[in-house]
Amino acid sequence: MNVIASAVLLTVGDPAASSRFFTGHLGFREVLVAEDVIHLSRDDAAADLVILQSDPQPRPGTGPPAPRAEVTVSFSVTDLPAEYERLRREGARIAMPLRQEPWGEWVLQLEDPNGVPVQLVEWVAPSGA
């Protein structure tokens, strides 16, 4: 098997709101916009995002919907403190402010308008490592 691309599929109630979040704050661009799907991409190593419209009604004969797994979209970035300040100025919804974990990783968590957690991380070796 040779993986040549990757994507994360997000099923949300308001795909346009998620698209505005990812394009406005995280540098994605829309490459496909259709009735129930928006495909976002970047020119770097980030996985593509495919944002799907959730189906508010279960389909006849399918029974109750299966429980969904929780998903966090995570991106490794550079200069996270500067990104944190930029995102604060832009009014991005910050669910967890910038902090450094004991093992050296800097992390912050955002939340898109549909409640999708988005984690930004930067590895910095801890003191003395």
C-alpha positions, 0 to 999 in steps of 0.5 A: 500500500502506498498512501498518497494523500490523507483527509479527515472527514467531519460530519457537522450541522453547519459545514459552512461555519466550519469552513469559515473557521478553517479557512479564516483562522488556519489557512485552508482553502476551499477546493470543492463546495457542493450541496452537502460537502466542502473539501478543504486543503492546504499546500503543506503537509496538513491532511485535507478536511472534508466537511459533510452535512450531518443528516438530522433524520435517521434513514427509514429502516436503519434503527437508531444511529450508532454512537459516534467516536469523538475526534480531535483534529490536531496539527503540529505547527511552528511558532505556536506562541505567535499563532496563539496571539494571532488567533486571540486577536482574530477572535477564534474560540480558544477552548484551552489557552496555550500551555507547556506540558511537562514533557516539553510540548506546547499545546492549545486547543480551539473549537470550531463553530460546530464544536469540533476540537482543534489542537495545535501543538509544537514540540519544544524539548524541556529544560535539561533534556 
